[in-house]
Amino acid sequence: IEGNRPVCVDVSCIPVIAGEDWEGVVRRFSEDYDGTVTLAAVAGTDESDQIVRVAERCVPSAGAEAPAKVPHSVHLVGFPPTRITRELVELLEEAGVTVLQRQLPAVSLVGLDRYMEAEAQLLWPQSEYEPMYSTLFEKFPMKTVRITPPFGLEGTRRFVHEAA
């Protein structure tokens, strides 16, 4: 990259899902580059922190009237936007579990306004989302399940069992 023009690094699904050391790469690049280096909305960045500050307003305060729960319903949090997630949703629906929302990698503030309608939320095991989990999603007063990765037949069975 020529000069010192600002650079925005979009750390999206591929390096996150593959478990690459994107933080180290960005840090090393930032040390060697004279311009400003920023990150797109990955958990823990300034942009995601702004999302958390806005979204925290949607977390019900103590004594707030809770909406009626949708029976046997969950939210999926941090699940990658892949065909596998669509297949997992289909498995849950076949098992009688309704998926109401998916949050992260994108955060829907409109969805958070109705977040308490679910009986539980399932958190995908993704280290990059931990700041968002702890500062926002784990603060919702609902059952939270940190699922085991649904990889392979046994992992998929375990996932459906944990979700149900």
Secondary structure by P-SEA (a helix, b strand, c coil): cccccbbbbbccccccccccaaaaaaaaaaaacccccccccccccaaaaaaaaaaccccccccccccccccbbbbbccccccaaaaaaaaaaaaacbbbcccccccccaaaaaacccccbbbbcccccaaaaaaacccccccccccccccccaaaaaaaaaaac
